[in-house]
Amino acid sequence: MNLPKVITDLVKAQDNFDSNAYANCFTETAVVFDEGKTYKGKAAIQNWIEKANQAYQITMKPIEYSETKQELTADISGNFPGNPALLTYHFEFKDELIENLKIV
């Protein structure tokens, strides 16, 4: 599967539970929407993923990527109810970084 570099970096950071590397995939003004909550800015995103990593130890296995829709379907595993889960990541990019991410 041919993924944009920033998504490849995001998956690698997630699988290594590296919240700093994960946050570095986003612009300074990025917004993430996940589980009904919104996280604005790189620092908030890093804090959110750090807590999620500690609680759930989530890993991602990309299944399908649509370049036209800018969305990734991934198999998510970890310590959470309903494990594993198939989630869709809807991206918007700016300057080769993630500007917006909605996880459903």
C-alpha atoms as one frame of an Amber mdcrd trajectory, in Angstrom:
protein
   0.000   0.000   0.000   1.344   3.408  -0.953   0.751   5.784   1.961   1.803
   9.422   2.228   4.984   9.722   4.302   3.205  11.546   7.122   0.703   8.675
   7.512   3.515   6.111   7.472   5.231   8.187  10.187   1.968   8.385  12.171
   1.467   4.603  12.090   5.095   4.006  13.109   4.811   6.490  15.983   1.568
   4.856  17.151   3.020   1.367  17.029   6.039   2.571  19.049   3.800   4.443
  21.546   5.857   7.575  20.755   3.574  10.525  21.504   6.231  13.089  20.530
   6.777  11.555  17.077   2.984  11.200  16.700   2.418  14.890  17.473   5.177
  15.851  15.023   2.981  14.508  12.207   0.597  17.450  12.798   0.714  21.181
  12.115   0.857  23.541  15.106  -2.833  24.412  14.597  -4.077  20.890  13.848
  -7.392  19.567  15.123  -8.199  15.945  16.017 -11.725  14.644  16.589 -11.946
  11.256  18.320 -14.649   9.601  20.454 -16.752  12.765  20.565 -13.897  14.982
  21.777 -11.895  17.618  19.946  -8.187  18.286  20.529  -6.791  21.566  19.175
  -3.110  22.242  18.675  -0.028  20.077  18.670   0.404  20.118  22.482  -3.190
  18.975  23.078  -2.791  16.247  20.462   0.409  15.003  22.106  -1.268  14.974
  25.531  -4.302  13.085  24.146  -2.240  10.387  22.396   0.091  10.007  25.409
  -2.892   9.269  27.660  -4.428   6.935  25.065  -1.111   5.076  24.710  -0.848
   4.601  28.465  -4.435   3.415  28.806  -4.903   1.313  25.673  -1.512   0.540
  24.048  -3.058   0.838  20.597  -1.326  -0.428  17.483  -2.452   0.228  13.903
  -2.453  -2.042  10.872  -3.338  -0.107   7.699  -5.904  -1.985   5.603  -6.819
   0.441   2.828  -6.002   4.021   1.812  -7.976   6.244  -0.534  -5.892   9.096
  -1.896  -8.940  10.812  -3.398 -10.905  10.694  -0.128  -7.760  11.113   2.003
  -8.876   8.390   4.359  -7.192   5.385   5.904  -8.976   2.294   7.137  -6.949
   0.563   9.834  -7.289  -2.437  12.113  -6.719  -1.163  15.651  -5.615  -3.477
  18.460  -4.947  -2.780  22.114  -6.335  -2.958  25.634  -9.852  -1.654  25.062
 -13.391  -3.079  24.961 -14.278  -4.381  21.509 -10.631  -5.074  20.641  -9.766
  -5.237  17.763 -11.682  -2.547  15.869 -11.766  -1.317  12.302 -11.525   2.495
  12.258 -11.463   5.081   9.502  -9.096   8.045   9.706 -10.232  11.068   7.660
  -7.307  13.404   6.950  -6.782  16.951   5.741  -3.194  17.899   4.983  -1.275
  21.169   4.944   2.394  21.459   3.960   2.750  17.637   4.072   1.550  17.507
   7.692  -1.854  16.632   9.132  -4.069  19.699   9.631  -7.268  17.846  10.558
  -7.971  14.267  11.592 -11.360  12.734  12.306 -11.381   9.145  13.601 -14.605
   7.167  13.240
